[in-house]
Amino acid sequence: MSMNESLLLIVAAAVVAFFLLRFFRGRRAADEQTKLAAKDQEVVDAAPREAEQEASEDAARLDNERVAAAEQAARAEAERQAAEQAARAEAERQAAEQAARAEAEHQAAEQAARAEAERQAAEQAARAEAEHQAAEQAARAEAERQAAEQAARAEAKRQATEQAARAEAERQTAEQAARAEAERQAAEQAARAEAERQAAEQAARAEAERQAAEQAARAEAERQAAEQAARAEAERQAAEQVARAEAERQAAEQAARAEAERQAAEQAARAEAERQAAEQAARLEAERRAAAEAKRIEAERKAVEEALRIEEEERLAVEQAIARETERQAAEQTARQEARRQAAAEAARREADRAGAEAAQRQAAAASAAAVTPTRAKTPEQTVVMVADDSKVVRVKTGRLLSANQYQVLMAEDGLDAAQKIEASLPDILVTDVDMPGMTGLQLARQLRGNARTARIPIIMVTSDSDELRREADAAGVDVLLGKPYPEQQLIEHIQRLVVARADA
């Protein structure tokens, strides 16, 4: 075998080995890309069923695998290019040696050049096909990844929407529970204050009765002592008279009688001493009891003062909580109030238009009838609401609720105070408690209904036992009877309805 043939065989073997190496490496890269695509497809299929955390973990793992595959493909491409470069260098070196050794090897060099050109063309075609397939596979993988990401984003958005809805529902529930708890605590505090007031009054009555009993006992003791002293004096005088008569009648028995009188006097002195000792002991016992009673009264007074201090602190805490809740509610209710005000104004306008149309029809039917002009209902800013309650906490809480709804608020500490202020300036609505000192809510309602000037004022009465007082409230002319505790919005709705009704009347 000649040198040229040996060189040609070596070049052909190198070319075949190079193509085989490229084929197997391309096959392995294609298999890895297929596996990655299958894994991506499995992830895409499983994404709707997986939880958000598993989807994020799978996406991260797939990204890592894609990065690793990309790095491996880059390494394979680098190895392929290095092999190609080494093959080209070897071929060029051998070709240069063959050209330098002999002109006869010119034909082998041309054949090797043609083979190299065909190999390069084949490599270029294979490379183009591989790049085309890789581009298609990358496009499919990118499309699948985008679909998976879009599905994951949609699922996350749905879950976030559901979670936000649940959070909003829980917040509204918590706010409603907080309002109910604040109203319950206010009612309990008012009940405790009323119970403590009644207990203080009962203790004062008991103390007055005890002092009266002690005074009566002392008077009785002094009367009995005076009677006993009078009897002793009468007996002494009688004894002296008997002794003198006996001395005149029997002089001989005077010594015996004197001895008897002396002994009687000693016995009387002992009796008087014992009586005085008993009185002294009784005074000491009375003073001891009085001191103990004074200590007990002082302790009760201090306990009452401590209870009042605690009640004041609780009241301040409640007022602060009410202030915070009112400020928060004011921010939330501003939009609702505006909408309700516009709706009420629109409803009033429609009602006014309807009433005007009916009046026009009645005027057309009866030309002699007078035209009726409906009165437009007042807006909350124009409406004055009086709150009559002997509890400062209730007045403050109700006043802040009404102010938050844009109403003008007028406060009264009890029924008498409310009657005096109404006499001076008429409110548009009266919200009153039932149990108040001086004048109760029922008495106030009867007085207002009995006066022609105040008879048309709408009255809302708040009570804890609405069922028992409903008949009396109806008889007194109360428009609305609310039971404690009541929803705040319910009070606002009653006020709006009564204002409109009064305007239509």
Buried (B, 14 or more C-beta within 10 A) or exposed (E): EEEBEEBBEEBEEBBEEBBEBBEEBBEEBBEBBEEBBEBBBEBBEEBEEBEEEEBEEBBEEBEEBBEEBEEEBEEBBEEBEEBBEEBBEBBEEBBEEBEEEEEEBEEBBEEBEEBBEEBEEEBEEBBEEBEEBBEEBBEBBEEBBEEBBEBBEEBEEEEEEEEEEEEEEEEEEEBEEEBEEBBEBBBEBBEBBEEBEEEBEEBEEEBEEEEEEBEEEEEEBEEEEEEEEEEBEEEBEEBEEEBEEBEEEEEEEBEEBEEBBEEBEEEBEEEEEEBEEEEEEEEEEBEEEEEEBEEEBEEBEEEBEEBBEEBEEBBEEBBEBBEEBBEEBBEEBEEEBEEBBEEBEEEBEEBBEEBBEEBEEEBEEEEEEEEEEBEBBBBBEEBBBBBBBBBBBBBBBBBBBBBBBBBBBBBBBBBBBBBEBBEEEBBBBBBBBBBBEBBBBBBBBBBBBEEEEBEEBBBBBBBBEBEEBBEBBEEBBBBBBBEBBBEBBEBBEBBBBBBBEBBBE
